[in-house]
Amino acid sequence: MYKNKKIIFFQHILIWLVLFSMPYILSYGQESDINRLIAHFLIPMLFYAVIFYLNFFVLIDRFLFPKKTLKFILFNIGAIAFFMFLKEQIEDTFFQGLARRAPGDNPKEGPPIKLFLYVQMISYAAPVLFSIAIKTTKRWVKTEAERKEADNFKLQTELQHLRYQLQPHFFFNSLNNIYSLVDISPERAKSTIHSLGKLMRYLLYETNTELVPLSKEIEFMRKYIDLMKLRLTDKTEIESSFPISENQIQIAPLLFISLIENAFKHGVSANKNSIISIDMTIKGRLVDFTIENHNFPKQDNDKSGSGIGLSNLEKRLQLLYPNKHIFKKELAAGVYRVNLKIET
């Protein structure tokens, strides 16, 4: 912040130095009347600078932005009139009218007093308009930055809420699976609890960042699939394919797990053969994830899971990857298919 202020300060100094040096640069190698130069250019330029900074630092913030427009206009008219009067007095006192006309000029051929005052008023109004333009632009940039910061804070808050919403949902579904194993196979239930502990450790300690390596997400999904396999019978076949090679892709955590959960929830039957097929491929920066499963609708009295996973996923995708994802769901011939493409 301090560095930015220093840069702005030196920019202003440089601009005024250039403006004040312009007449010397333009008249280089020519004879020039120093009195006319001072009276016609340097003194007005000094007054322009005073009017500019008077508006920039005081009048605009105090009167224009709070919509006290009449006071703002009156103050500027008073300041301009004062500096016009002061300029005339300085010329008459120190330059004896040389600044208004060159030697040999006929004073009767000069411009009418009304036109003279009109041109002077316009020239003194210019720094007022410049200060308004710069100050308004600066205020707009600041307001836009604050708006973006507020939007970002809102986004992060909503994403955090969705993440906290997902974790209990995941835990609840996993506990349901473990519960079904307790009576059938206590040893497998113990192994499942141990595996669940590893998965929860990842959920709690490694997903609190905006992005995680895709390789870690793949490892998490593989462990979850292995966990789910413990309660399956031979009637359900699991096919899964994930990229083997290490890649540098970073992705938002826990985007695919809801789809896998959903497949195990709706794609497994106790008395019918079924297949759950999971496939992930990487094409450049595009992650292409497809999952298919036979669809066995749950009974109304089946409370396993809350149905929150897919709606949660769709909200997160809209927030995290706007215009950078394709999410398709379809049910055909008893097979439920989901395809998710994400451009990272």
CORZIJO-V309346 format. One record per backbone hydrogen bond with DSSP energy under -0.5 kcal/mol. CO is the residue of the C=O (numbers start at 1). NH is the residue of the N-H. If there is no record, write none. Layout:
CO:NH  CO:NH
This chain:
1:5  2:6  3:7  4:8  5:9  6:10  7:11  8:12  9:13  10:14  11:15  12:16  13:17  14:18  15:19  16:20  17:21  18:22  19:22  21:25  22:26  23:27  25:28  27:30  32:34  33:37  34:38  35:39  36:40  37:41  37:42  38:43  41:45  42:46  43:47  44:48  45:49  46:50  47:51  48:52  49:53  50:54  51:55  52:56  53:57  54:58  54:59  55:60  58:62  59:63  59:64  60:65  63:68  64:67  67:69  68:72  69:73  70:74  71:75  72:76  73:77  74:78  75:79  76:80  77:81  78:82  79:83  80:84  81:85  82:86  83:87  84:88  85:89  86:90  87:91  88:92  89:93  90:94  90:95  91:95  91:96  91:97  95:98  97:100  97:101  102:105  105:107  106:109  107:110  112:116  113:117  114:118  115:119  116:120  117:121  118:122  119:123  120:124  121:125  122:126  123:127  124:128  125:129  126:130  127:131  128:132  129:133  130:134  131:135  132:136  133:137  134:138  135:139  136:140  137:141  138:142  139:143  140:144  141:145  142:146  143:147  144:148  145:149  146:150  147:151  148:152  149:153  150:154  151:155  152:156  153:157  154:158  155:159  156:160  157:161  158:162  159:163  160:164  161:165  162:166  163:167  164:168  165:169  166:170  167:171  168:172  169:173  170:174  171:175  172:176  173:177  174:178  175:179  176:180  177:181  178:181  178:182  179:182  179:183  181:185  185:189  186:190  187:191  188:192  189:193  190:194  191:195  192:196  193:197  194:198  195:199  196:200  197:201  198:202  199:203  200:204  201:205  202:206  212:251  213:216  213:217  214:218  215:219  216:220  217:221  218:222  219:223  220:224  221:225  222:226  223:227  224:228  225:229  226:230  227:230  228:231  229:232  233:236  235:237  235:274  237:239  237:276  239:278  241:280  249:214  251:212  252:255  256:259  256:260  257:261  258:262  259:263  260:264  261:265  262:266  263:267  266:296  274:237  275:277  275:294  276:239  276:278  277:292  278:241  279:290  281:288  283:285  283:286  285:287  285:344  286:283  286:288  287:289  287:342  288:281  289:340  290:279  291:338  292:277  293:336  294:296  295:297  299:302  301:303  308:312  309:313  310:314  311:315  312:316  313:317  314:318  315:319  316:320  317:321  321:324  324:343  326:328  326:341  328:339  330:337  332:335  334:295  335:332  335:337  336:293  337:330  338:291  339:328  340:289  341:326  342:287  342:344
